[in-house]
Amino acid sequence: MTCVTDHDDRTDLDSAALTIVLADDHAIVRSAVRSVLEVEDAIEVVAEAGDIAATLRKVNAYKPRVLVLDLNMPDGSSIEAIERFRRLSPGTAIVVLTMDDSLAEARVALRAGASGYVLKEAADTELVDAVRAAAHGHQYLDPHLGARVATETEYAELPDHLSARELEVLRLIALGYTNAEIADQLGLSIRTIESHRSHLQHKTETTTRAEVSRYAREHHLVG
């Protein structure tokens, strides 16, 4: 178990159950994750959702202690939605549960306001700790990614002047996606992607795809 912030203090949760809204677009995944969480004392999954729109409704209705959120939802970017969830329910901590083991993506999620980042392959051993840590105001990073941070000679800070969305678009450009493919993946219009691309290239002083890719590698945004 690797924590960004130490949370060895295992004090009891409030007398009320630690309530959770579980958001993933695959019902079988939600069922498996629910079983991992609800075997624990004082943890209760109060609602499930399969897309961002439904998640917003459930978070607004239940105001859970923790939202467990998949990164890849069918109706938009979960990273973009994190800020909306936080505005809607400031007392709800967000733990991202994903298959994406990109350290850059984890950084973007945490910067956007997530309290935890856990890989689905480790959910059975890490998710409960991540949820409890988030509920107590701490951050939690999956040990697989935490080990990679520990071995870096320098923690490469992402440029603060880039927005979370611009970082997403930049990384996808560097990975070889076209504007149309990025738009489809993020659930945005091509015109919106072109706007983000123009802004990020201006901020990073890049003009070509090769320059964007080099910038991404230098800032550890892609492997």
LINRADA-V696586 format. One line per field, one symbol per residue. ss: DSSP state (H for helix, E for strand, - for the rest). burial: + if it has 24 or more other ideal C-beta (glycine too) atoms within 12 Angstrom, else -. A space follows every 50 residues. Layout:
ss: ???
burial: ???
This chain:
ss: -----------------EEEEEE---HHHHHHHHHHHH----EEEEEEE- -HHHHHHHHHHH---EEEEE-EE--EEHHHHHHHHHHH----EEEEEE-- --HHHHHHHHHH---EEEEHHHHHHHHHHHHHHHH----EE-HHHHHHHH H------------HHHHHHHHHHH----HHHHHHHH---HHHHHHHHHHH HHHH----HHHHHHHHHH-----
burial: ++++--+-----+----++++++++---++-+++-+++----++++++++ ++-+++-++--+-++++++++++--+++++++-++--++--+++++++-+ ++++++++++++++++++++-++--+++++++++++-+++++++++--+- -------++--++++++++++++++-+-+--++-++++---++--++--+ +--+-+-----++-++--++++-
